[in-house]
Structure formats: structure tokens, C-alpha cells
Amino acid sequence: MNKNQLQQGDVLLKKINQLPDGVIEKARDNGSIVLAYGEVTGHAHRIVDIDAMFYEKDGKSYLKNSKSVILGHEEHHQIIIEPGIWEIGQIQEKDWLSGMVRKVID
């Protein structure tokens, strides 16, 4: 198991060494950090812990947490995110016949 990479549904978290220069803190949604909203159901990949911080720069999102936090979702098992700095991404899939790459929809 790779502790430097986590996945919950279509959300991928990759551990990085430091935040990029010039990140801007992102607003919370009713007190929660929402890593991604479900395109079909409206459910959310959500962290309710107040010790975590959420940032963005150039269309990329980053999570910084000084202690373990829980990532929840209505349709997936909760996962524990260990302390660190995480780049947030979305799983992609490739259609090998057409050669097209597209985001996975959760």
C-alpha cells in the first residue's frame, strides 16, 4: 500500500513535500472542506475537521493537515488522511480504442 497516495472514488490525493508558492486559501462549504462534488448525485468528498486547511493555485487544489483527518462521502468508506501536504486530483481513464482520456465521474 502506497501511503503517499490515497483514493476515494474518483478523488486522488498525492502527498507532496511543500505547497507551491502563492497558494490562496479556499473557502469552506458550511464549515467543511469539499475536495470534490459528485457530478451525478451531488454528494461530496468532505472533511469536517477544523485543523485542515484547503488551498488552490492555477486550478489545482491542495490540502494541508497537521494531524490525521477523515475524508467522508455518502457512497464510499471513510478514509484517514495522515498529516502532510496533499495535491488533490481526479482519476482519469483512457479509452484504448479511441485514445481519448476522460475524468472518471463518481
PEDAUR-V516203 format. One record per pair of residues at least 12 apart in sequence whose ideal C-beta (glycine too) atoms are under 8 Angstrom apart, sorted by the first residue. I is the first residue (numbers start at 0). J is the second residue. Records with the same first field share a line. If there is no record, write none. Layout:
BEGIN
I = J / J
END
This chain:
BEGIN
2 = 14 / 81
5 = 70 / 78 / 80 / 85
6 = 90
7 = 44 / 70 / 72 / 75 / 76 / 78
8 = 44 / 72 / 74 / 75 / 90 / 105
9 = 35 / 89 / 90 / 102 / 103 / 104 / 105
10 = 34 / 35 / 44 / 70 / 87 / 88 / 89 / 90 / 105
11 = 87 / 88 / 89 / 90
12 = 34 / 62 / 70 / 80 / 85 / 86 / 87 / 88
13 = 85 / 86 / 88
14 = 83 / 84 / 85
15 = 61 / 84 / 85 / 86
16 = 84
17 = 84
18 = 54 / 61 / 63 / 84
19 = 56 / 57 / 59 / 61
21 = 56
22 = 54 / 55 / 56 / 61
23 = 54 / 55 / 56
24 = 52 / 53 / 54
25 = 53 / 54 / 55 / 60
27 = 53
28 = 43 / 45
30 = 47 / 49
31 = 43 / 45 / 46 / 47
32 = 45 / 46 / 47 / 48 / 51 / 53 / 62
33 = 45
34 = 46 / 60 / 62 / 70 / 87
35 = 87 / 89 / 105
37 = 74 / 105
38 = 104 / 105
39 = 104 / 105
40 = 73 / 74
42 = 72 / 73 / 74 / 105
43 = 72 / 73
44 = 70 / 71 / 72 / 75
45 = 70 / 71 / 72
46 = 62 / 68 / 69 / 70 / 71 / 80
47 = 69 / 71
48 = 64 / 66 / 68 / 69
50 = 64 / 65 / 66 / 68
51 = 63 / 64 / 68 / 80
52 = 64
59 = 86 / 87 / 88
60 = 86 / 87
61 = 84 / 85 / 86 / 87
62 = 80 / 84 / 85 / 87
63 = 83 / 84 / 85
64 = 80 / 82 / 83 / 85
65 = 82
66 = 82
67 = 79 / 80 / 81 / 82
68 = 80
74 = 105
89 = 102 / 103
90 = 102 / 103
91 = 103
END
